[in-house]
């Protein structure tokens, strides 16, 4: 299995944002990282080495793999062009959007569960108080 990864850093007012695109088996996964100040190359390298395992990637999106094998020199030229390019691909944006929607639903469900537990606990406390009031009568 061949895994291909692209890492793009750009300025999105007021923060620096990093996008990691991971491609394997005709699928694309994306992770968005927010940096508060402009990261140096050394900081980026250390971040990836130490935190790559903990990154939360978006659900995978299928991509078409109609690319043919390129000359190694062509690959180097393309890599240089991509480093100069700031634009994020639409597939990446779509994957980030899916990840955002998924995390929003998870937060909503988690909040609802805590709210329901709190209501149940309050109801149990009210039941206990009522029972204690009627105990001696």
N, C-alpha and C positions, 0 to 999 in steps of 0.2 A: 504494500500500500504506500503510495506516494502522498506525502503531506506537503502542501505549499502554503506559506504564510507571508502576508504583507503587513507591514507596520507603518502607518502614516500618522504624523503629528502635524497639527495645524492650529492656528489661533482662531478661536471662536469667542468673540468678545463676551465676557471679560476673562476667559480662561483659555488655557492650552488644552487641546483634546487629542487623545491618541486613539486610533482605530486599528484593531488587529483583525485581519481577515484570514481565516483558516479554511483552506480548500482541500478536500479529500473525497475520493469515491464520488465524484460529480456532485458534491454537496458543499455549500458555503455556510460558515458560521462566523459571526462577528461579535467583537467585544469592544465596548466604548469605555475609555478611561479618561478621567478629568484630572489634569495637572493644574495646580493653582499658579505656579510660576513657570517660566520657560525651562523645560528640562534640558540638561546637557546630554550629549551622546553617551557619556559614561553612566549617568543616572538612568537613562533609558535602558541601557544594556543590563545594569544591575537590577532594575525593576523587572525586566522580562525573565532574567535568570532566577530570581527569588520568588516572583509572584505568579508566574505563568500557570502553575498548577491550580492556584486559587481563583483564577479569573473565571467569571461566569459568562459563557458564550450564549448567543441567541440560538433559538431553535434552527435546525439546518434547513437550508433552501436548496433545491436541486438546481444545478446549472448545466448548460450544455457544454460538452467538451469536444468541440470541433477543431481545437487547435492542433496544428501539426508540429512536429519536432523542429525547433529552431536551431540555427547555428549558434554556438556558444558566444561568439562575438556579438551577435544580434541580441542575445539574452542580456549581455552586459550593457549594451546601449539602451535596451528597453528598461532595465533596472535603473539606469541613470535618469532616464526621462521620467520614470515613476517617482523617483525621489524628488524631482523638481516640481512635479505635479501635486497640487493641493486638493483637487477635487476628489470626492468620495464617489464610488460607483453606486448606481441606483440599487443594485442588489444588496449592497452593504446597508444602504439607508433602509431598505425594506426589512432586512434582518434586524437592525437596531430597533425599528418601530415595533416589530413582533416581540422582541425581548422586553421593550418598555411596556407594551400592553399586557404581556404575561406577568411581569412583576407587579403591575398595577392590580391585576385580578388577585394575585397571591396576597398582596397587602390588604385588599378589601376583605377577602375571606378571613384572614388572620384577625383583622380588627373586629369583624362581626363575631367571630368565635369568642374573643376576649369580652366583648360587650355582653354577649349572651351569658357567659360564665359569671360576669359581674351581677347581672340581673338575677340569675339563679341564686347566687350567694346572698344577695339582699333579701330575696324572697324567703330563703331559709332562715335568715336572721329574724325576719318579721314573724315567721311561724313560731320560732323558739320563744320570742318575747311574748306572743299571745298565750302560748302554753304556760309560761311562767306566771303570767298575770292571773290565770284561772286555776292555778294549782291549789291554793288554800281554800277555795270556796266550795 
